[in-house]
Amino acid sequence: MIKWLKVNRTSLLVGVVVALSAAGAAVAVGTLTKSQPVPPVLPPRAEKPPLSPPVVELSKFASGFTKPVVITATPTVSDKRVFVVEQAGVIKIIQADGTVSAQAFLDISSKVLNGGEMGLLGLAFSPNYSRDGNFFINYTDRSQNTIVARYHAPSPGSTDPASEEVLLKIAQPYTNHNGGALLFGPDGYLYAALGDGGSGGDPHGYGQNLNSLLGKLLRLDVSQLPYKSPSSNPYANQPGKRPEIWDYGLRNPWRLSFDRKTDALYIADVGQGDIEEINREQSGSKGGVNYGWRCFEGSKDFNLSGCASRDNYSFPILEYDHSEDRCSVTGGYVYRGKKYPALDGKYFYADFCGGQLYSAEIKDARWQAELIVRSPYRISTFGEDSGGELYLADYTTGDIFQIRDTAN
């Protein structure tokens, strides 16, 4: 006999009920409960097939530029535009479909001293660009000074040319070795790369002089102007040393980048006459790294006058000589895009004169480089779009190419 009892307005079924099912038995003694459905048996998860070794192809993405020296994008992932800097002082926009906007994003050619290693050489968008519309450029002015300045874009497609606010004005003793790279680090600070002032062999010893900004990597807090030197910079509040300096001992850093995944910093430094080099700085570095110029060219002794022992310097992870028509390294990026997984983790770089495109990664506990494309191009710069896909520019033709893997 089954009785219904009412306890606190909740009906309980008291008794003994035995429910049997073909899939198994659910037994309830005293209180009847619903039997749980038997989950379906799923087929084993199919494993992804292994990736084939990548076959890299340079696919033309856009054309019509004059002496392109920077490729970059805003930090907004949904913004698919790519920005290209022309050395003469013009910034243009490539839309997602590869078409080039008719209107220039910025034209300051009337302010720029253009030629040789001078010109508009750097562009970096504020980490908060979608809200503040600010971006930063590095250029050589008509008096041969390096200028680092902030501009404001009141709309997505154009800039107010009158919005310039100068952060730094640095006299250049010669016309070469201007560096020029600008980028924001994962810490939100602006990094600015400057060459040693030029001529040959660093005749004034700027690379090792901590009271000069030449031959250095600077780290600046530009959240408000005038800029500040972060208190965490290695020479902050040290008399006789510039507080803006993050690293030193650079000759002519031509392109640097942060790895999107690891935050490691890669610095390509153009050599004097024998050695081209790639340096790597680990995430979490406290700065103050001495990359050795002019004491060393790459890992090779150059001018040891006044230099310390070798263990006081940081030496390249990669270097190469000037054989095979090579002459000047162009630094690139570690691939972290989504389209070509077989390229993930590879650092891409090139030689400007020889047209060789290389990828490098750690194998057998050491960095190893591989020649992947022998191109006819003068590769002047690399760049990432907002999704991490990689591009490079041919300085001669003005064409922009996307790096693709055709094997996967």
C-alpha positions as a printed NumPy array, in Angstrom:
array([[  0.   ,   0.   ,   0.   ],
       [  1.262,   3.437,  -0.958],
       [  0.404,   6.416,   1.218],
       [  0.776,  10.162,   0.365],
       [  2.083,  12.177,   3.271],
       [  2.29 ,  15.985,   3.282],
       [  5.342,  17.466,   4.957],
       [  6.07 ,  21.192,   4.647],
       [  3.929,  21.353,   1.487],
       [  6.206,  18.844,  -0.228],
       [  4.745,  15.578,  -1.344],
       [  6.922,  12.585,  -0.669],
       [  6.267,   9.208,  -2.05 ],
       [  6.968,   6.732,   0.687],
       [  7.334,   3.06 ,   0.106],
       [  9.461,   0.766,  -1.777],
       [  9.593,   1.119,  -5.518],
       [ 11.875,  -0.782,  -7.719],
       [ 12.319,   0.536, -11.238],
       [ 14.075,  -1.516, -13.758],
       [ 15.212,  -0.501, -17.202],
       [ 16.828,  -2.345, -20.043],
       [ 19.862,  -0.069, -19.858],
       [ 20.397,  -0.778, -16.175],
       [ 18.571,  -0.5  , -12.862],
       [ 17.797,   2.56 , -10.798],
       [ 16.782,   1.547,  -7.262],
       [ 15.048,   3.876,  -4.829],
       [ 14.295,   2.701,  -1.316],
       [ 12.055,   4.861,   0.881],
       [ 12.085,   7.856,  -1.528],
       [ 11.365,   7.527,  -5.226],
       [ 13.826,   9.421,  -7.462],
       [ 13.978,   9.812, -11.215],
       [ 16.455,   7.543, -12.935],
       [ 19.258,   9.484, -14.691],
       [ 19.402,   9.155, -18.48 ],
       [ 22.239,   7.09 , -19.781],
       [ 24.632,   9.405, -21.622],
       [ 25.15 ,   8.53 , -25.257],
       [ 28.363,   6.797, -26.181],
       [ 30.401,   9.249, -28.246],
       [ 32.832,   8.123, -30.888],
       [ 36.484,   8.712, -30.054],
       [ 37.655,  12.231, -30.843],
       [ 39.365,  12.401, -34.191],
       [ 42.933,  13.62 , -33.851],
       [ 44.076,  16.422, -36.105],
       [ 46.411,  15.19 , -38.799],
       [ 50.012,  16.286, -38.265],
       [ 51.052,  19.461, -40.024],
       [ 53.241,  19.218, -43.071],
       [ 56.496,  21.151, -43.17 ],
       [ 55.525,  24.676, -44.222],
       [ 56.092,  25.923, -47.753],
       [ 56.317,  29.699, -47.527],
       [ 55.055,  31.888, -50.335],
       [ 55.065,  35.67 , -50.653],
       [ 51.637,  36.671, -51.913],
       [ 51.166,  40.21 , -53.195],
       [ 48.671,  42.006, -50.979],
       [ 48.861,  45.631, -52.157],
       [ 50.944,  47.874, -54.385],
       [ 51.542,  51.483, -55.359],
       [ 53.72 ,  52.643, -52.461],
       [ 56.933,  54.653, -52.659],
       [ 59.835,  53.479, -50.484],
       [ 57.777,  51.765, -47.749],
       [ 59.6  ,  51.533, -44.409],
       [ 56.902,  50.595, -41.853],
       [ 53.916,  48.227, -41.886],
       [ 51.673,  48.194, -38.819],
       [ 48.106,  48.124, -37.53 ],
       [ 46.036,  49.519, -34.713],
       [ 45.693,  47.372, -31.56 ],
       [ 41.945,  46.955, -32.141],
       [ 41.391,  43.352, -33.268],
       [ 38.263,  44.24 , -35.239],
       [ 40.181,  46.9  , -37.203],
       [ 41.441,  44.991, -40.243],
       [ 43.267,  47.912, -41.846],
       [ 47.013,  47.878, -42.444],
       [ 49.027,  51.111, -42.328],
       [ 52.073,  51.678, -44.519],
       [ 54.635,  54.44 , -43.934],
       [ 56.459,  55.931, -46.905],
       [ 59.914,  57.304, -46.151],
       [ 59.124,  60.71 , -47.674],
       [ 56.578,  61.432, -44.929],
       [ 53.245,  59.887, -45.931],
       [ 51.14 ,  57.255, -44.144],
       [ 48.61 ,  55.322, -46.24 ],
       [ 45.913,  52.786, -45.417],
       [ 45.346,  49.352, -46.943],
       [ 41.805,  48.072, -46.439],
       [ 41.114,  44.445, -45.563],
       [ 40.567,  43.527, -49.228],
       [ 43.949,  44.921, -50.276],
       [ 42.704,  48.172, -51.779],
       [ 44.613,  51.338, -50.887],
       [ 42.591,  54.302, -49.634],
       [ 42.815,  57.321, -51.925],
       [ 43.2  ,  59.724, -49.002],
       [ 46.448,  59.607, -47.039],
       [ 46.107,  59.026, -43.324],
       [ 48.864,  61.593, -42.72 ],
       [ 51.113,  63.663, -44.99 ],
       [ 53.965,  65.551, -43.303],
       [ 56.334,  65.41 , -46.267],
       [ 56.834,  69.181, -46.032],
       [ 58.445,  68.645, -42.597],
       [ 60.565,  65.614, -43.408],
       [ 64.197,  65.497, -44.543],
       [ 64.039,  62.483, -46.8  ],
       [ 66.931,  60.559, -48.306],
       [ 69.441,  57.856, -47.488],
       [ 68.622,  56.699, -43.949],
       [ 66.567,  59.79 , -43.059],
       [ 62.827,  60.28 , -43.353],
       [ 59.616,  59.204, -41.661],
       [ 60.857,  56.027, -40.004],
       [ 58.486,  54.955, -37.228],
       [ 54.773,  54.648, -36.392],
       [ 53.046,  53.219, -33.316],
       [ 49.404,  53.451, -32.292],
       [ 48.407,  54.104, -28.699],
       [ 47.236,  50.98 , -26.843],
       [ 44.019,  52.971, -26.27 ],
       [ 43.752,  54.174, -29.861],
       [ 40.084,  53.223, -30.225],
       [ 39.307,  55.675, -27.406],
       [ 41.979,  58.389, -27.578],
       [ 42.851,  58.407, -31.31 ],
       [ 46.539,  59.029, -30.568],
       [ 49.542,  57.689, -32.437],
       [ 53.282,  58.366, -32.427],
       [ 55.813,  58.854, -35.199],
       [ 59.581,  59.164, -35.577],
       [ 60.969,  61.345, -38.386],
       [ 63.975,  63.428, -39.435],
       [ 63.117,  67.121, -39.592],
       [ 64.522,  69.64 , -42.07 ],
       [ 67.306,  70.523, -39.627],
       [ 68.426,  66.863, -39.423],
       [ 67.039,  66.286, -35.931],
       [ 65.24 ,  63.106, -34.932],
       [ 61.716,  64.012, -33.833],
       [ 59.419,  61.733, -31.83 ],
       [ 55.937,  63.242, -31.82 ],
       [ 52.321,  62.461, -30.987],
       [ 49.464,  63.043, -33.42 ],
       [ 45.707,  62.737, -33.084],
       [ 43.26 ,  61.157, -35.516],
       [ 39.794,  62.686, -35.057],
       [ 38.276,  60.097, -37.415],
       [ 39.331,  56.587, -38.428],
       [ 40.557,  57.619, -41.868],
       [ 42.445,  60.858, -41.364],
       [ 44.663,  62.821, -39.004],
       [ 44.76 ,  66.435, -37.92 ],
       [ 48.205,  67.598, -39.192],
       [ 48.108,  70.486, -36.712],
       [ 47.822,  68.123, -33.738],
       [ 51.561,  67.442, -33.498],
       [ 53.051,  67.464, -30.017],
       [ 56.82 ,  66.882, -29.935],
       [ 58.093,  64.517, -27.246],
       [ 61.766,  64.363, -28.183],
       [ 64.079,  66.371, -30.418],
       [ 67.516,  64.793, -30.785],
       [ 70.321,  66.297, -32.837],
       [ 71.889,  63.892, -35.303],
       [ 75.602,  64.467, -36.019],
       [ 75.504,  62.55 , -39.327],
       [ 72.915,  61.566, -41.904],
       [ 72.938,  57.807, -41.244],
       [ 72.135,  55.4  , -38.397],
       [ 68.871,  57.02 , -37.333],
       [ 67.144,  53.832, -36.199],
       [ 63.545,  55.007, -35.982],
       [ 61.459,  52.06 , -34.784],
       [ 58.588,  52.786, -32.398],
       [ 56.335,  50.265, -30.672],
       [ 54.361,  49.817, -27.496],
       [ 55.41 ,  47.026, -25.2  ],
       [ 53.156,  44.666, -23.244],
       [ 53.79 ,  46.993, -20.276],
       [ 52.028,  49.869, -22.079],
       [ 55.194,  51.96 , -22.468],
       [ 56.521,  53.357, -25.73 ],
       [ 59.842,  51.905, -26.913],
       [ 61.921,  54.048, -29.294],
       [ 65.071,  52.793, -31.043],
       [ 67.876,  55.206, -31.942],
       [ 71.066,  54.55 , -33.894],
       [ 74.52 ,  55.625, -32.778],
       [ 74.489,  58.937, -34.682],
       [ 76.175,  57.685, -37.824],
       [ 79.407,  58.   , -39.749],
       [ 81.24 ,  54.684, -39.27 ],
       [ 82.593,  52.857, -36.252],
       [ 80.732,  55.105, -33.781],
       [ 83.482,  57.783, -33.724],
       [ 81.975,  59.565, -30.696],
       [ 81.372,  56.401, -28.665],
       [ 77.673,  57.131, -28.227],
       [ 76.682,  53.469, -28.081],
       [ 78.385,  52.974, -24.711],
       [ 77.716,  56.479, -23.342],
       [ 74.796,  56.412, -20.893],
       [ 74.571,  60.209, -20.96 ],
       [ 73.541,  60.143, -24.627],
       [ 70.294,  58.877, -26.152],
       [ 72.051,  57.777, -29.347],
       [ 72.688,  54.061, -29.785],
       [ 69.93 ,  53.253, -27.294],
       [ 66.502,  51.747, -26.829],
       [ 64.346,  54.201, -24.894],
       [ 61.31 ,  53.375, -22.755],
       [ 58.828,  56.197, -22.175],
       [ 55.56 ,  56.692, -20.317],
       [ 53.449,  58.667, -22.798],
       [ 50.086,  58.288, -21.069],
       [ 50.324,  62.05 , -20.513],
       [ 52.567,  64.69 , -22.035],
       [ 55.225,  65.718, -21.384],
       [ 56.401,  62.131, -21.217],
       [ 57.903,  60.595, -18.097],
       [ 60.706,  58.115, -17.663],
       [ 59.235,  55.153, -15.736],
       [ 60.757,  54.716, -12.295],
       [ 61.424,  51.097, -13.261],
       [ 63.843,  52.165, -16.009],
       [ 67.351,  50.984, -15.07 ],
       [ 68.939,  54.461, -14.911],
       [ 66.09 ,  56.438, -13.403],
       [ 67.412,  58.938, -10.844],
       [ 71.066,  58.082, -11.56 ],
       [ 73.2  ,  61.205, -12.076],
       [ 75.051,  61.338, -15.384],
       [ 72.799,  58.729, -16.99 ],
       [ 69.691,  59.423, -19.079],
       [ 66.585,  58.069, -17.345],
       [ 64.861,  57.334, -20.685],
       [ 67.36 ,  54.561, -21.501],
       [ 66.168,  50.956, -21.349],
       [ 69.005,  49.191, -23.234],
       [ 72.201,  50.36 , -24.927],
       [ 75.13 ,  49.338, -27.114],
       [ 73.168,  49.481, -30.391],
       [ 74.54 ,  50.586, -33.761],
       [ 71.538,  51.005, -36.059],
       [ 68.546,  48.984, -34.843],
       [ 66.387,  48.402, -37.891],
       [ 63.103,  47.005, -36.702],
       [ 62.184,  45.443, -33.395],
       [ 59.161,  43.52 , -32.193],
       [ 57.561,  41.865, -29.197],
       [ 56.411,  38.252, -29.425],
       [ 52.638,  38.317, -28.87 ],
       [ 52.725,  35.052, -26.929],
       [ 55.882,  35.257, -24.807],
       [ 56.434,  39.062, -24.669],
       [ 60.094,  38.517, -25.604],
       [ 61.707,  41.453, -27.433],
       [ 63.593,  40.965, -30.709],
       [ 66.045,  43.633, -31.924],
       [ 67.708,  43.483, -35.333],
       [ 70.888,  45.596, -35.422],
       [ 72.609,  46.489, -38.681],
       [ 76.344,  45.729, -38.674],
       [ 79.361,  47.836, -39.581],
       [ 80.855,  45.842, -42.413],
       [ 80.966,  42.182, -41.479],
       [ 78.196,  40.956, -39.178],
       [ 74.393,  41.386, -39.045],
       [ 72.709,  40.415, -35.789],
       [ 69.428,  39.546, -34.063],
       [ 69.175,  40.048, -30.302],
       [ 66.506,  38.673, -27.993],
       [ 65.496,  40.012, -24.578],
       [ 63.462,  37.778, -22.301],
       [ 60.089,  38.804, -20.936],
       [ 60.45 ,  40.236, -17.45 ],
       [ 63.796,  41.867, -18.198],
       [ 64.765,  44.764, -15.939],
       [ 66.5  ,  46.53 , -18.832],
       [ 70.041,  47.833, -18.742],
       [ 71.153,  45.254, -21.307],
       [ 74.369,  46.182, -23.117],
       [ 74.307,  44.771, -26.662],
       [ 77.964,  45.522, -27.167],
       [ 78.433,  48.085, -29.937],
       [ 81.121,  49.507, -30.557],
       [ 83.117,  47.016, -28.519],
       [ 81.705,  44.179, -30.619],
       [ 80.096,  43.743, -34.014],
       [ 77.845,  40.806, -33.369],
       [ 79.977,  38.431, -31.312],
       [ 83.163,  39.582, -33.043],
       [ 85.632,  42.005, -31.429],
       [ 85.467,  45.448, -33.046],
       [ 86.97 ,  48.214, -30.889],
       [ 87.828,  47.055, -27.39 ],
       [ 89.241,  50.385, -26.189],
       [ 87.688,  51.107, -22.793],
       [ 85.549,  47.954, -22.903],
       [ 84.872,  45.501, -20.088],
       [ 85.196,  41.711, -20.185],
       [ 82.831,  39.825, -22.49 ],
       [ 80.561,  38.637, -19.682],
       [ 79.278,  42.215, -19.273],
       [ 77.586,  42.142, -22.69 ],
       [ 74.635,  40.408, -24.305],
       [ 75.458,  38.675, -27.591],
       [ 73.144,  37.847, -30.501],
       [ 70.99 ,  34.761, -30.771],
       [ 71.526,  34.904, -34.545],
       [ 74.125,  36.512, -36.772],
       [ 75.325,  36.25 , -40.351],
       [ 78.088,  37.643, -42.564],
       [ 77.992,  39.601, -45.823],
       [ 78.489,  36.718, -48.219],
       [ 75.853,  35.986, -50.897],
       [ 75.243,  39.723, -51.531],
       [ 73.976,  40.299, -47.992],
       [ 74.561,  43.688, -46.383],
       [ 71.873,  44.837, -43.928],
       [ 69.479,  42.96 , -41.672],
       [ 65.761,  43.773, -41.577],
       [ 64.16 ,  42.581, -38.367],
       [ 60.755,  40.948, -38.335],
       [ 58.307,  39.128, -36.08 ],
       [ 57.511,  35.815, -34.473],
       [ 54.465,  34.473, -36.29 ],
       [ 51.434,  34.218, -33.99 ],
       [ 48.606,  34.441, -36.52 ],
       [ 45.771,  31.917, -36.857],
       [ 45.827,  31.109, -40.569],
       [ 49.073,  29.146, -40.77 ],
       [ 49.659,  27.032, -37.645],
       [ 52.819,  25.417, -39.056],
       [ 54.485,  28.857, -38.898],
       [ 53.668,  29.407, -35.227],
       [ 56.698,  30.333, -33.131],
       [ 59.02 ,  31.008, -36.06 ],
       [ 60.862,  34.341, -36.122],
       [ 61.019,  35.872, -39.601],
       [ 63.726,  38.278, -40.749],
       [ 65.496,  39.195, -43.988],
       [ 68.472,  40.83 , -45.631],
       [ 67.844,  44.086, -47.468],
       [ 70.455,  43.666, -50.203],
       [ 70.346,  39.939, -50.884],
       [ 66.574,  39.488, -50.591],
       [ 66.901,  36.358, -48.453],
       [ 63.937,  35.626, -46.171],
       [ 64.773,  33.531, -43.113],
       [ 62.855,  31.87 , -40.324],
       [ 64.458,  30.893, -37.04 ],
       [ 63.485,  28.906, -33.981],
       [ 65.084,  26.934, -31.163],
       [ 66.103,  23.419, -32.187],
       [ 68.299,  21.113, -30.141],
       [ 68.566,  23.789, -27.442],
       [ 69.952,  26.485, -29.745],
       [ 68.675,  29.043, -32.231],
       [ 68.835,  27.844, -35.816],
       [ 67.93 ,  29.78 , -38.956],
       [ 66.637,  28.456, -42.252],
       [ 66.612,  30.183, -45.631],
       [ 63.024,  29.827, -46.788],
       [ 62.738,  32.229, -49.734],
       [ 65.429,  33.734, -51.939],
       [ 63.518,  36.715, -53.263],
       [ 64.367,  39.441, -55.789],
       [ 63.1  ,  42.08 , -53.351],
       [ 64.796,  44.688, -51.192],
       [ 62.932,  43.794, -48.019],
       [ 62.789,  47.028, -46.036],
       [ 60.339,  46.129, -43.289],
       [ 57.946,  43.57 , -41.835],
       [ 54.619,  44.143, -40.133],
       [ 51.672,  42.495, -38.418],
       [ 47.993,  43.147, -38.932],
       [ 45.66 ,  43.212, -35.933],
       [ 45.235,  39.434, -36.123],
       [ 48.951,  38.646, -36.175],
       [ 49.292,  37.826, -39.869],
       [ 52.673,  38.869, -41.3  ],
       [ 53.596,  41.122, -44.205],
       [ 56.769,  42.51 , -45.734],
       [ 57.589,  45.346, -48.12 ],
       [ 59.76 ,  45.659, -51.207],
       [ 61.473,  49.042, -50.981],
       [ 62.129,  49.203, -54.732],
       [ 58.733,  48.383, -56.241],
       [ 56.591,  49.529, -53.31 ],
       [ 54.726,  46.231, -53.213],
       [ 53.41 ,  44.722, -49.958],
       [ 53.427,  40.938, -49.631],
       [ 51.714,  38.61 , -47.176],
       [ 53.683,  35.656, -45.786],
       [ 51.647,  32.492, -46.439],
       [ 52.067,  28.758, -45.942],
       [ 50.822,  26.863, -48.986],
       [ 51.395,  23.38 , -47.528],
       [ 48.822,  23.409, -44.707]])
